């Protein structure tokens, strides 16, 4: 009798076939799959007793899909870092790496984004367009080929976790002389989700269309003195 993993092997004469000759016996497993991997035992019995022999059979295949959840570790306007887990089954041979792809929801086309080694379980998708939605997927690779992909369930918006601040109030002149002016203004009503670090002051000639930076505050205090002005300008 044949035993696999402590259970009698069932022959259906279609996929698993038994051939018994006078001096030998063999089994053939057609279209073998990973579940056929295991310890096979042949037990011979006659009136004088029993003898058995074992063989470990490993069926090689592509790995299973990487383990989930496939989720964002960090989201920014131009890049999104995704992470996953190793497959539950490597297909009987070592994982050699992972292949990553991304899809812009507007185009619906999957584009290769890169590969990482077998010890990596995260990837930084760079070069994204801000405020666009993307889907991502990852495949495990061994010498037998690529696994089925693990894909994000929902599209992810490429966006910073904070927004630019709203505009401050109109600057007013607090003091001036022939070479400088002191300005004050009110803080913006919204900081966009992160503290204001400083303000940039720009200047232009009354009849010029172009603004240029003239000063930068050292802290978020809403006031600034602009030096080096030209008299009567």
DRENDO-1510 file (C-alpha; in Angstrom, 1 decimal, always signed):
<recs>
REC; n; res; u; v; w
REC; 1; UNK; +0.0; +0.0; +0.0 .
REC; 2; UNK; +1.0; +3.6; -0.6 .
REC; 3; UNK; +0.8; +6.2; +2.2 .
REC; 4; UNK; +1.2; +10.0; +1.9 .
REC; 5; UNK; +1.6; +12.1; +5.0 .
REC; 6; UNK; +0.1; +9.3; +7.2 .
REC; 7; UNK; -3.0; +9.0; +5.0 .
REC; 8; UNK; -3.6; +6.2; +2.5 .
REC; 9; UNK; -3.0; +7.5; -1.1 .
REC; 10; UNK; -6.1; +7.5; -3.2 .
REC; 11; UNK; -5.8; +6.3; -6.8 .
REC; 12; UNK; -8.3; +7.6; -9.3 .
REC; 13; UNK; -6.6; +6.2; -12.4 .
REC; 14; UNK; -6.9; +9.6; -14.0 .
REC; 15; UNK; -4.4; +11.9; -12.2 .
REC; 16; UNK; -2.9; +9.4; -9.7 .
REC; 17; UNK; -2.2; +6.0; -11.3 .
REC; 18; UNK; -0.7; +2.9; -9.8 .
REC; 19; UNK; +1.2; +0.4; -11.9 .
REC; 20; UNK; +2.0; -3.0; -10.3 .
REC; 21; UNK; +4.3; -5.4; -12.1 .
REC; 22; UNK; +5.8; -8.7; -10.9 .
REC; 23; UNK; +9.0; -7.2; -9.5 .
REC; 24; UNK; +8.2; -3.5; -9.0 .
REC; 25; UNK; +5.5; -1.1; -8.3 .
REC; 26; UNK; +5.2; +2.6; -9.3 .
REC; 27; UNK; +2.8; +5.5; -9.0 .
REC; 28; UNK; +2.4; +8.3; -11.5 .
REC; 29; UNK; +1.0; +11.7; -10.6 .
REC; 30; UNK; -0.1; +13.7; -13.6 .
REC; 31; UNK; -0.3; +17.5; -13.6 .
REC; 32; UNK; +1.3; +17.6; -10.2 .
REC; 33; UNK; +0.7; +20.5; -7.9 .
REC; 34; UNK; +2.3; +21.9; -4.7 .
REC; 35; UNK; -0.2; +19.9; -2.6 .
REC; 36; UNK; +1.4; +16.7; -3.9 .
REC; 37; UNK; +4.6; +17.6; -2.0 .
REC; 38; UNK; +5.0; +15.3; +1.0 .
REC; 39; UNK; +6.5; +12.1; +2.4 .
REC; 40; UNK; +5.5; +9.0; +0.4 .
REC; 41; UNK; +5.7; +5.6; +2.1 .
REC; 42; UNK; +5.5; +2.2; +0.4 .
REC; 43; UNK; +4.4; -0.6; +2.7 .
REC; 44; UNK; +4.9; -4.2; +1.6 .
REC; 45; UNK; +3.2; -7.0; +3.5 .
REC; 46; UNK; +3.2; -10.8; +3.2 .
REC; 47; UNK; +2.7; -13.7; +5.6 .
REC; 48; UNK; +6.2; -13.2; +7.0 .
REC; 49; UNK; +5.8; -9.6; +8.0 .
REC; 50; UNK; +5.9; -6.0; +6.8 .
REC; 51; UNK; +8.6; -3.7; +5.3 .
REC; 52; UNK; +8.4; -0.1; +4.3 .
REC; 53; UNK; +10.4; +2.5; +2.5 .
REC; 54; UNK; +10.0; +6.3; +2.4 .
REC; 55; UNK; +10.7; +9.1; -0.1 .
REC; 56; UNK; +10.3; +12.8; +0.3 .
REC; 57; UNK; +8.8; +14.4; -2.8 .
REC; 58; UNK; +9.0; +18.1; -3.4 .
REC; 59; UNK; +6.9; +19.5; -6.3 .
REC; 60; UNK; +8.4; +22.8; -7.5 .
REC; 61; UNK; +6.0; +25.6; -8.6 .
REC; 62; UNK; +5.7; +29.4; -8.8 .
REC; 63; UNK; +5.4; +30.9; -5.3 .
REC; 64; UNK; +2.1; +32.0; -3.9 .
REC; 65; UNK; +1.2; +35.7; -4.0 .
REC; 66; UNK; +3.0; +37.8; -1.4 .
REC; 67; UNK; +1.2; +38.1; +1.9 .
REC; 68; UNK; -1.1; +41.0; +2.8 .
REC; 69; UNK; -2.1; +43.5; +3.8 .
REC; 70; UNK; -0.5; +45.4; +0.9 .
REC; 71; UNK; -0.6; +48.9; +2.4 .
REC; 72; UNK; +0.9; +52.3; +2.3 .
REC; 73; UNK; +3.7; +53.0; +4.8 .
REC; 74; UNK; +4.2; +56.6; +3.7 .
REC; 75; UNK; +2.2; +58.8; +1.3 .
REC; 76; UNK; +3.6; +61.9; -0.3 .
REC; 77; UNK; +2.6; +64.0; -3.3 .
REC; 78; UNK; +5.4; +62.6; -5.5 .
REC; 79; UNK; +6.0; +59.1; -3.9 .
REC; 80; UNK; +4.2; +56.4; -2.0 .
REC; 81; UNK; +6.0; +53.7; +0.0 .
REC; 82; UNK; +4.2; +50.3; +0.1 .
REC; 83; UNK; +4.9; +47.2; +2.2 .
REC; 84; UNK; +3.9; +43.6; +2.1 .
REC; 85; UNK; +4.7; +40.2; +3.7 .
REC; 86; UNK; +6.5; +37.1; +2.3 .
REC; 87; UNK; +4.4; +34.5; +0.6 .
REC; 88; UNK; +3.1; +31.6; +2.7 .
REC; 89; UNK; +4.6; +29.2; +0.2 .
REC; 90; UNK; +7.8; +29.9; -1.8 .
REC; 91; UNK; +6.9; +27.2; -4.4 .
REC; 92; UNK; +9.6; +24.8; -3.1 .
REC; 93; UNK; +12.6; +27.0; -4.1 .
REC; 94; UNK; +14.0; +30.2; -2.8 .
REC; 95; UNK; +12.3; +33.5; -3.5 .
REC; 96; UNK; +14.7; +35.5; -5.7 .
REC; 97; UNK; +12.9; +38.9; -5.6 .
REC; 98; UNK; +9.8; +40.9; -6.0 .
REC; 99; UNK; +8.4; +42.7; -9.1 .
REC; 100; UNK; +6.4; +45.9; -8.5 .
REC; 101; UNK; +3.9; +47.7; -10.8 .
REC; 102; UNK; +1.7; +50.7; -10.6 .
REC; 103; UNK; -1.4; +51.9; -12.4 .
REC; 104; UNK; -2.7; +55.4; -12.9 .
REC; 105; UNK; -6.4; +55.1; -12.4 .
REC; 106; UNK; -7.0; +57.5; -15.4 .
REC; 107; UNK; -5.1; +55.3; -17.9 .
REC; 108; UNK; -5.9; +51.8; -16.4 .
REC; 109; UNK; -2.5; +50.5; -17.6 .
REC; 110; UNK; -0.1; +48.6; -15.4 .
REC; 111; UNK; +3.5; +49.9; -15.7 .
REC; 112; UNK; +6.6; +48.2; -14.3 .
REC; 113; UNK; +8.1; +50.2; -11.4 .
REC; 114; UNK; +11.1; +48.1; -10.4 .
REC; 115; UNK; +12.3; +45.0; -8.6 .
REC; 116; UNK; +13.7; +44.4; -5.1 .
REC; 117; UNK; +15.7; +41.5; -3.6 .
REC; 118; UNK; +14.2; +38.6; -1.6 .
REC; 119; UNK; +14.9; +40.2; +1.8 .
REC; 120; UNK; +13.0; +43.4; +0.9 .
REC; 121; UNK; +9.3; +43.7; +1.8 .
REC; 122; UNK; +8.8; +47.4; +0.9 .
REC; 123; UNK; +9.2; +49.6; -2.1 .
REC; 124; UNK; +9.2; +53.3; -2.7 .
REC; 125; UNK; +7.1; +54.2; -5.8 .
REC; 126; UNK; +8.6; +57.5; -7.0 .
REC; 127; UNK; +7.9; +59.9; -9.8 .
REC; 128; UNK; +4.1; +60.1; -9.1 .
REC; 129; UNK; +1.9; +63.0; -10.2 .
REC; 130; UNK; +0.5; +64.9; -7.3 .
REC; 131; UNK; -3.3; +64.6; -6.7 .
REC; 132; UNK; -3.6; +61.5; -8.9 .
REC; 133; UNK; -4.9; +58.2; -7.7 .
REC; 134; UNK; -2.8; +55.0; -8.1 .
REC; 135; UNK; -3.1; +51.3; -7.6 .
REC; 136; UNK; -0.1; +49.1; -6.9 .
REC; 137; UNK; +0.7; +45.4; -7.1 .
REC; 138; UNK; +3.6; +43.1; -6.2 .
REC; 139; UNK; +4.6; +39.6; -7.4 .
REC; 140; UNK; +7.0; +37.2; -5.8 .
REC; 141; UNK; +9.6; +35.5; -8.1 .
REC; 142; UNK; +11.5; +32.2; -7.9 .
REC; 143; UNK; +13.2; +30.2; -10.6 .
REC; 144; UNK; +9.9; +28.7; -11.7 .
REC; 145; UNK; +8.4; +32.1; -12.5 .
REC; 146; UNK; +6.2; +34.9; -11.0 .
REC; 147; UNK; +3.4; +34.5; -8.5 .
REC; 148; UNK; -0.1; +35.9; -8.9 .
REC; 149; UNK; -0.1; +39.6; -7.9 .
REC; 150; UNK; -1.0; +41.0; -4.6 .
REC; 151; UNK; -2.9; +44.2; -5.4 .
REC; 152; UNK; -4.1; +47.2; -3.4 .
REC; 153; UNK; -7.9; +47.0; -2.8 .
REC; 154; UNK; -8.5; +50.8; -3.3 .
REC; 155; UNK; -6.6; +53.4; -5.2 .
REC; 156; UNK; -4.3; +55.7; -3.2 .
REC; 157; UNK; -4.2; +59.5; -3.7 .
REC; 158; UNK; -0.7; +60.9; -4.1 .
REC; 159; UNK; -0.9; +63.8; -1.7 .
REC; 160; UNK; +1.1; +65.2; +1.1 .
REC; 161; UNK; -0.4; +64.6; +4.6 .
REC; 162; UNK; -0.5; +68.4; +4.9 .
REC; 163; UNK; -1.6; +71.3; +2.6 .
REC; 164; UNK; +0.1; +74.7; +1.9 .
REC; 165; UNK; -1.0; +77.3; +4.4 .
REC; 166; UNK; -3.8; +79.8; +3.4 .
REC; 167; UNK; -2.6; +83.3; +2.6 .
REC; 168; UNK; -1.8; +85.7; +5.5 .
REC; 169; UNK; -3.5; +89.1; +5.7 .
REC; 170; UNK; -2.5; +92.0; +3.6 .
REC; 171; UNK; +0.8; +93.5; +4.9 .
REC; 172; UNK; +0.6; +96.9; +6.4 .
REC; 173; UNK; +3.4; +99.5; +6.9 .
REC; 174; UNK; +4.3; +99.8; +10.6 .
REC; 175; UNK; +7.2; +102.2; +10.1 .
REC; 176; UNK; +9.5; +103.4; +7.3 .
REC; 177; UNK; +12.3; +105.8; +6.3 .
REC; 178; UNK; +14.0; +106.6; +3.1 .
REC; 179; UNK; +15.9; +103.2; +2.9 .
REC; 180; UNK; +13.7; +100.7; +4.7 .
REC; 181; UNK; +10.2; +99.7; +5.7 .
REC; 182; UNK; +8.8; +97.7; +8.6 .
REC; 183; UNK; +5.8; +95.5; +7.7 .
REC; 184; UNK; +3.3; +93.6; +9.8 .
REC; 185; UNK; +0.5; +91.2; +8.9 .
REC; 186; UNK; -1.8; +88.7; +10.5 .
REC; 187; UNK; -1.2; +84.9; +10.5 .
REC; 188; UNK; -3.1; +82.9; +7.9 .
REC; 189; UNK; -6.4; +81.3; +9.2 .
REC; 190; UNK; -5.1; +77.8; +8.3 .
REC; 191; UNK; -1.5; +76.5; +8.6 .
REC; 192; UNK; -2.4; +73.5; +6.3 .
REC; 193; UNK; -1.8; +71.0; +9.1 .
REC; 194; UNK; +1.8; +71.8; +9.9 .
REC; 195; UNK; +3.2; +74.8; +11.9 .
REC; 196; UNK; +4.2; +77.9; +10.0 .
REC; 197; UNK; +8.0; +78.0; +9.9 .
REC; 198; UNK; +8.6; +81.4; +8.4 .
REC; 199; UNK; +7.4; +84.0; +5.8 .
REC; 200; UNK; +8.8; +85.1; +2.5 .
REC; 201; UNK; +8.5; +88.8; +1.6 .
REC; 202; UNK; +8.5; +89.8; -2.1 .
REC; 203; UNK; +8.9; +93.2; -3.7 .
REC; 204; UNK; +8.3; +94.8; -7.1 .
REC; 205; UNK; +8.5; +98.2; -8.7 .
REC; 206; UNK; +5.1; +99.8; -8.8 .
REC; 207; UNK; +5.0; +99.5; -12.6 .
REC; 208; UNK; +6.7; +96.1; -12.9 .
REC; 209; UNK; +4.8; +92.9; -13.5 .
REC; 210; UNK; +7.4; +90.7; -11.7 .
REC; 211; UNK; +7.7; +90.0; -8.0 .
REC; 212; UNK; +11.1; +88.9; -6.5 .
REC; 213; UNK; +12.1; +87.7; -3.0 .
REC; 214; UNK; +13.5; +90.5; -0.9 .
REC; 215; UNK; +13.4; +89.0; +2.7 .
REC; 216; UNK; +12.6; +86.0; +4.7 .
REC; 217; UNK; +11.6; +85.9; +8.4 .
REC; 218; UNK; +13.7; +83.8; +10.8 .
REC; 219; UNK; +10.6; +82.5; +12.6 .
REC; 220; UNK; +6.8; +82.5; +12.3 .
REC; 221; UNK; +6.4; +86.0; +13.8 .
REC; 222; UNK; +4.3; +88.0; +11.3 .
REC; 223; UNK; +6.5; +91.0; +10.8 .
REC; 224; UNK; +9.6; +91.9; +8.8 .
REC; 225; UNK; +11.9; +94.9; +8.2 .
REC; 226; UNK; +13.0; +95.3; +4.6 .
REC; 227; UNK; +16.3; +97.1; +4.1 .
REC; 228; UNK; +18.1; +98.5; +1.1 .
REC; 229; UNK; +15.2; +100.4; -0.6 .
REC; 230; UNK; +15.8; +103.2; -3.0 .
REC; 231; UNK; +14.6; +106.6; -2.1 .
REC; 232; UNK; +11.7; +108.0; -4.1 .
REC; 233; UNK; +11.0; +104.5; -5.6 .
</recs>
